[in-house]
Amino acid sequence: MNRVYIIGGDQTDFERNWHKEGKNFVGMLREVVVDTLSRTGLSFKNISDLNRENRIAAFIGNFDGEQYFNQGHLGSFLTEIDDSFFGVPSARYEAACASGSVALDSAITKISSGVYDVSLVVGIELMKTVDAKTGGNFLGTAAFYDKEAKGIDFPFPKIFGHLADEIVRKYSLNESRFLDNLAEISCINYENGKKNPKAQTRNWFMGKGHACRRGDNSNILVGGKLAVSDCSQITDGAAGVVLCSSRYALEYCKYRNLEINKMPYVKGWGHRVAPVTFRRKIEESEDCSYILKWTRQAVLDAYRRASLGVDNIDLFETHDCFTSSEYAAISAFGVTEPGEEYKAIENGVIAFDGIKPINPSGGLIGCGHPVGASGVRMFLDLYKQISGKAGGYQVPSAMNALMLNIGGSATTNYVFIVGR
Amino acid sequence: MNEIRIVTIIGSNGAMGSSVAGIIASFGCATVFMIARTIEKAEESIVAAMQTVRSESIRDRMVAKTYDDLGECVSKSDWVFESVAENFELKLTINHRIAQYCSATTIISTGTSGLSVKKLSEAFPLELRSNYFGTHFYNPPYRMTLCELVMSDYSAKPLSVELKTYLERILLRKVVLVIDCPAFAGNRVGFQFINEALLKAEVEMNRGGVDYIDSLLGSYTGRAMPPLKTIDFVGLDIHKAIVENVYNNSSDSLKKTFVLPKFIDELINAGNMGVKTGGGLYKYDMVGGVKKQYVYDIKTSQYRLAKNYSFKFADDMKELLQSSEYEKAYTVLLEDRSYEASIIKHSILRYVSYSLMMVGTVVKTKDDIDVVMMAGYNWSPPSVFVDLFGGVDNTIDLMREYGVDTPSVLTGVVDRGPFYTLQDSFDYRRYFRSK
């Protein structure tokens, strides 16, 4: 298998509301593609040249274009951006909130298997086209809709509220201490988001006092024990990255006088799918010490493929759609034993300046969660960290970084490790 | 500078007083004494402060006080922020009271939007004037992050650096240092544009006046709201106070564009001050269950139904902006030879020219004025129009063609790269709406 390098990429400002700006899906796609190419130094002419030899393909991750903006067949829309995309093989990939990762997976596979030399991967979601309740119902289709979402307002906070309940039950935790831990997770993500100039919440207030006041008028309960402060917020956004083969990486580095050994590459990956309903997941994991056993397995697969372990990972980007999902991810990564996640939170291990920082970008809670874009956004952040381009949220001397992107209630689990 | 742990806000029941209190109590984690005329008003301002940052968790950090408590509050405070009505005599009186109780290390600032900070500081003994600044926040501060930090001749430079750092790092403000001049930078540029739009509406009264000009200078020209609709939100009386302050207290080269049209006085006298009085340049009414928009017709001095103006070039621009084709949209504008297109081009060129004239006089750099207009007004940065108009040389040519002064910042440019240079921290594209 060929090594897959990452040349670079960009994301849109997740604070923007494209519906308010009166802009459409094509506008967002145009901006993220133009910015991604600009960051990598590639031109539309480069794309034409690569396409002439059938060396480039494009992969669009998107969850729900049909419902949010009445448009399917998104893989074909790069042709609206520039004529150089005429003839470029491209398609849309979908796996709920892990849509970006399934697009990445396909791109990586096509390069590592030698089919293409260059892949443009875009994750994109336009969500502010509808009100919150309607959007919540759309997102319900990422669960087993008829069983878990139909007729329920905001089904996902409730599902991840059940995860919080299950964590307390399974590990016999003190509930108030656990909720304090979740509040700390929220605060860390908001705080990290303030360092990220493209984070949705960079100007929002969050404090421990606020996060702990679950149930008051400014922090209402939305799913069991979970309140608004425990939730990531949906937003409009897109992220793009360009991946390439060793052959192209050598050409690229030679032309730009760069050292290939400093270029980040994909070291490992894991992809596991758990039973679709949350109840079946919990039933299946009853005898397992991990609450989300297939999430853990995807992490182990990635470590094995990369020949790395948790000790080698300098930072994590995780899918904190809710604070409870980040809590469960801590042990899935191997940062602590299952049931002891609180230690990593209380001892500052996962804080920005801790020994295993989680979500230096702010994660989904701090940076924002345009669902189909989040996987690519995380991957882009791994690239930025490993190449030393993360600016205000750079983790010093990062060599290896791991991301976890989940779809549904940790149904689709994707893990990538990027390093140099 | 002392660590800012205790802050007194004088005039906490004003919109700006309560909003800034919310920012200080939340991001700043400080105890805030909220001084209003009555304890009830002070309590109300605490509720308003919580609402601005959407958090009840800050309630315990705010303490309701009245002017009777001013001495005690000031003597305990690291920072005293005076945010009473925009009235020089009133602010001066308050400053005399503050001066009796503050210590040599207390920071004192005024929330003025354009009064002389130097003159206000003269209420203090000489040794305290170095601690006095203007801190001009923009409304609503939770969303609009600009704070103009105004230095007077007495302000201490090292202290201003520390205060700037505090405002930026702790209170998450975009801070621009401005000199002590009428309306400072943001309102100087913003109200020049808005008032000249008013004057244009008067000139164009036969073509429709107010709504005609607003339809031309709408969101697709790089602003959240059309300029004359903005006046209704600001308040016609406030607009008048700001432009008259600039007109009376500056020797501005565009002084004539700060003259208030007579019809604004007529509207003010009739009690039509804008949104706060239920109508100003526009009014809204429900007719048969449908909300109808009425506009003040300058020609007849009566309200009439607002019109839906349609101009081919503007429709084409909006369609291009919908799919983020910014350069193409502005090429359409540049190439259109209609009367309406020329009004827009003149307005934008004037905005660019006047903004850049602030550089070296009111603010230090071109980036400063770009930040001011984005973070304070939600308007496109002036510099980006230079790029959209085809670069420095083309913009200079256009300015000459349209009779607009060419600022030295533009004529002195050597580097022919993009003129707008803040794209990594401020994405200008969000300010161009397809509306």
HADDOCK unambig.tbl for C-alpha pairs under 7 A between the chains (distance, minus, plus):
assign (segid A and resid 16 and name CA) (segid B and resid 430 and name CA) 6.75 0.50 0.50
assign (segid A and resid 21 and name CA) (segid B and resid 430 and name CA) 6.68 0.50 0.50
assign (segid A and resid 21 and name CA) (segid B and resid 433 and name CA) 4.42 0.50 0.50
assign (segid A and resid 21 and name CA) (segid B and resid 434 and name CA) 6.14 0.50 0.50
assign (segid A and resid 22 and name CA) (segid B and resid 322 and name CA) 5.90 0.50 0.50
assign (segid A and resid 22 and name CA) (segid B and resid 433 and name CA) 5.76 0.50 0.50
assign (segid A and resid 22 and name CA) (segid B and resid 434 and name CA) 4.81 0.50 0.50
assign (segid A and resid 22 and name CA) (segid B and resid 435 and name CA) 6.54 0.50 0.50
assign (segid A and resid 23 and name CA) (segid B and resid 321 and name CA) 6.89 0.50 0.50
assign (segid A and resid 23 and name CA) (segid B and resid 322 and name CA) 4.17 0.50 0.50
assign (segid A and resid 23 and name CA) (segid B and resid 323 and name CA) 5.91 0.50 0.50
assign (segid A and resid 23 and name CA) (segid B and resid 324 and name CA) 6.92 0.50 0.50
assign (segid A and resid 23 and name CA) (segid B and resid 434 and name CA) 6.50 0.50 0.50
assign (segid A and resid 24 and name CA) (segid B and resid 322 and name CA) 5.83 0.50 0.50
assign (segid A and resid 24 and name CA) (segid B and resid 323 and name CA) 5.88 0.50 0.50
assign (segid A and resid 26 and name CA) (segid B and resid 323 and name CA) 5.35 0.50 0.50
assign (segid A and resid 27 and name CA) (segid B and resid 322 and name CA) 6.33 0.50 0.50
assign (segid A and resid 27 and name CA) (segid B and resid 323 and name CA) 3.61 0.50 0.50
assign (segid A and resid 27 and name CA) (segid B and resid 324 and name CA) 4.43 0.50 0.50
assign (segid A and resid 30 and name CA) (segid B and resid 324 and name CA) 6.88 0.50 0.50
assign (segid A and resid 31 and name CA) (segid B and resid 324 and name CA) 6.93 0.50 0.50
assign (segid A and resid 197 and name CA) (segid B and resid 425 and name CA) 6.19 0.50 0.50
assign (segid A and resid 203 and name CA) (segid B and resid 172 and name CA) 6.91 0.50 0.50
assign (segid A and resid 205 and name CA) (segid B and resid 26 and name CA) 6.71 0.50 0.50
assign (segid A and resid 205 and name CA) (segid B and resid 27 and name CA) 6.53 0.50 0.50
assign (segid A and resid 205 and name CA) (segid B and resid 53 and name CA) 6.63 0.50 0.50
assign (segid A and resid 209 and name CA) (segid B and resid 57 and name CA) 5.70 0.50 0.50
assign (segid A and resid 210 and name CA) (segid B and resid 55 and name CA) 6.46 0.50 0.50
assign (segid A and resid 210 and name CA) (segid B and resid 57 and name CA) 4.95 0.50 0.50
assign (segid A and resid 218 and name CA) (segid B and resid 54 and name CA) 5.73 0.50 0.50
assign (segid A and resid 218 and name CA) (segid B and resid 55 and name CA) 5.18 0.50 0.50
assign (segid A and resid 218 and name CA) (segid B and resid 56 and name CA) 6.04 0.50 0.50
